Amino acid sequence: MAAGSFRLSATRLGALILCGVIALACARWATAGEERLEPAASARALPSLDGATSWINSPPLEETTLRGHGVLIDFWTYSCINCLRTLPYVRAWQRKYASHGFVVIGVHTPEFNFEHAPRNIQRAVGDLAIYFPVAVDSENGLWSAFAARTWP
């Protein structure tokens, strides 16, 4: 019995060593002859937030004040079911990580004509208990600047 358990341990150790060798080989192969990878273009610079037509819950934010923070830009619209389904998670991340420098910026980009009305957007922000800054993007300026293609 002891020999069987030793053999099992040796098998596990062999498997771990093999996994380690494969991981090292893959890491070397992936970086062989290459410079260090640069961050994705989207991670290098935050596009200008000047395209917002107004702001809710905050004065206009600027890229310079956000430098050094983790920033989540959440494109949404108040009548989109997928946007509404992700909202509890976005709110929870904001609450949990704000003290660590994490910033959530909601960007309300309307899909339908009735979603352009500032009164409707303001009411939705209140009804949905959104307390993070919301850039109102009624002219799709931020949508274009971030090359957004769809809501969540």
N, C-alpha and C positions, 0 to 999 in steps of 0.2 A: 504494500500500500504506500509506503513512504517512497519507494522508487517510482511509483506511478505519479505521485504528486510532484516529485522532483522533475520528472520528465515533462510534465505539464508546465511547470514553471520555466524550464529550459525552452520549451516550445514558445511560450509567451515572450520570453526574453529575445529569442531569435526573431520573432515577428516584429517586436518593437525595434530591434536593431535594423532589420530590413526596411521598415517604414522610415526610420531616420535616414538611412542611406538614400532611399528613393527621394525623400523630401530635400535633402542636400543636393542631390543630382538635379532635381527639377529646378531648384533655386539657382544653381550655377548655370544650367542650360538657359533659363529664362533671361539671365542678365549677361550671358557671354557676349562680349564684343559690343555691348551697349552702354551708353552713358546712363546715369541715373534717370529714372522716369520723372518727367515734369508733371505737376498737377494738371488735371483736366482744365481746359480753357475756362469752364464755368467756375472752377475753384480759384482761379487767379484773381479775378476782379468782379466785383458786384456791379452789374449795370446800373446806370443812374436811375434814381427813383423820382426824377423830375417829371416823369410822365403822368404821375398821379394827379387827378383833377381836384382831389381834396383828401383829407385824412380824418379818421375817426379814432378816438382814444389816444391820440398823440399829436403833437405838432409834426410837421413834415420831417421825416428822417433823412439823413444824408449818409452816403457811403463812408465818409470819413469818421463819423461818430460810431459806426458799426465795426470799424477795423479792429481785429483782434477778438471778435466775438464769433461764436458759432451762430449762423443765421439760417433760419428756415423761411423760405418764401412760399407761402401757401396760396396758390391761385384757387379761388372759389367763387361761387355765386349762390345766393340764398335759395334758389329753387332747384338746385342740382342735387339729386338724391345721393350720388356718390360723394359730393362735397359734404353733405350733412352727415353721412356715415363716418367720414374720417375726422370730423370735428372733435369728437370726444378725445381722440388720441392726440390731436394737435394741442388741445387745451391742457391735457395731462402732461405732455412733454414740456409745455411752457411753464406750468406750475412747478414741475419737478426739477427742471434744469435752469430756471431763470437765475438762481443764486450762483450758478457756475458760469454765467456770462452768455447763456443761450438766449437768443432773441427770435421770437416768432413775429413775422410780418404777414398779415393776411392781405391778399390783393383781391379785392372784389372786382372781377371783370365780368360784366353782364353778358349773358347769352341772348336774352330776349329783351324786347323794348321796355316792358314794364320794370325790368331790373335796373334801368338807368335812373329812376327817380330817387334822388338823395333821401327823401323822407322814408321810402321803402327800405333802403339800405340801412339807414340809421335804426329803424324799427327792428329789422332783422338782427342787427348786431346786438341790440338789447335783448330781444327775445331769445337769442341763441347763447346768451351769456358769454360773449366774446369780449375779453378784457385786454387783449394784446392789440398793438397798433394795426389799423386797417387802412390800406391805401385804396382809395376809390379810383378805379381805372376805367371810367365810363367811355373814354376815347381810345381804349386799347393801347395806350402808349407803353405801359409796362409789359403788357402781353407781347408786344412786338420786341421790346428791348431784351426780354428774356427768351425770345423765340419759343414761346409756349405754343403748344399745338392742341392741347385738350385739358379739360378739368380732370380732377382725380377720377 
